[in-house]
Amino acid sequence: MKAPKNRRVFVIGYGAATPLGSTFEKTWQKALRGETGFRKISRCRVNTLSNVVGEIPDWDPLSLDFTDRKEVYNWNAGFVILTMALCKEALEHSGLEINEETGPRTACLIGSALNGCDAFRIAMDNYLNKGPFKVSPYLLPNLCANLPAGKAGMLTGFTGPIFSPQGACATGNYAIGIGARMIRDGDCDFALVGGADTCLIPEIIHGFANMNATIKIVEGDRAFHDPAQASRPFSIDRRGMVLSEGGAVLVLAAEEMLPLYGLKARAEVQGVGWSSDAHHFTLPNPETIIRAIRQAIDDAEIQPADIAYVSAHGTSTSKGDLTEIDCLRSVFGKALEKIPVSSNKSQIGHTLGASAAIEAALGIEGMHRGRLLPTVNHIPDPALADIDTVPNQARRQNYEFFLSNSFGFGGTNCCLIFKGV
């Protein structure tokens, strides 16, 4: 194999669809205003107290300029068309034109935690109620993890390598990290990276509720009359995450491609750290999380003191939030008291395999504009009294380096360092 080129890698654009908005710009504006995207489920009927979710508002695949009724009917795994839309938005935002020169040198790595589970549900319903010949011939491709990236290539024209990194709730960061490594080494010049999950179906909602991962909203809870307050990372009364749908795609580019194609850098992918827990299928392992954070800082060739902001995994579970902060204390010591640590999941909820990619895009945009996004719905927890969670409203602050944490079921940990430009 050829020696790696050791190129620097930059983020040049992004697209997103979240419970705050169907595009990145809509998401950003609402996030900046401290709004949330939670409401009682409207996608389906459920019989659970975990009935507050994050739905992409005004999401209509038929309204997109590249779809028609046949396309939407055949590709009924929501993450397929969502990924196509996100890749299109991200490319437009980046200014990268896919042509005969750039297309073969552009990779696409879009991951998902649950893939086409919604398409499987439709097929099973048809099988049970209408018979085996009513199972869609498109079912198998709808379940393939790589198909969203493949369909995005058919839409936009890139022909570089495509595959789907799978890291549960750390998927988005794995995609960014692997894509950056591929560009650094010379396997490609550009990469579309990120994650998408369309997980709001009854079985998934009930499954998370039955494992006590999502908040059960009972009378007396402050979200009972105001669903917007359901997700509250680092708060004294945090009681579980809010399940959400969404996705984000970032466009990465090698340094020498920027002047060649007139592209603008928004941030540099400076460091990657990853580990696995070998501990428990849901409970975190502090030792390996700490190692992933330290690896990211070491890979960035900086010191812990250089980190000026932490975009936390911050799911709003009692144990998970406290464990993450304890890990940060181990890495940063007393200096953590002066480092803002906020969680976008307070506004968006947990979009599973998409969450880290969404949070990376928001953190980069914040760094670009000199803003820290808040942890909303915050009521102080005495156990976290030393932590600046950027409570309840955005803040003006310039920062050069930030750490983005992501951890997933099965013990996947992936932490990234981004540098401002």
Secondary structure, 3 states (H helix, E strand, C coil): CCCCCCCCEEEEEEEEEECCECCHHHHHHHHHCCCCCEEECCCCCCCCCCCEEECCCCCCHHHCCCCCHHHHHHCCCHHHHHHHHHHHHHHHHHCCCCCCCCHHHEEEEEECCCCCHHHHHHHHHHHHHHCHHHCCCCHHHHHCCCHHHHHHHHHHCCCCCEECCCCHHHHHHHHHHHHHHHHHHCCCCEEEEEEEECCCCHHHHHHHHHCCCECCCCCCCCCCCCHHHCCCCCCCCCCCECEECEEEEEEEEECCHHHHHCCCCCEEEEEEEEEECCCCCCCCCHHHHHHHHHHHHHHCCCCHHHCCEEECCCCCCHHHHHHHHHHHHHHHHHHHHHCCEECCHHHHCECHHHHHHHHHHHHHHHHHHCEECCECCCCCCHHHCCCCCCECCCEECCCCEEEEEEEECCCEEEEEEEEEC
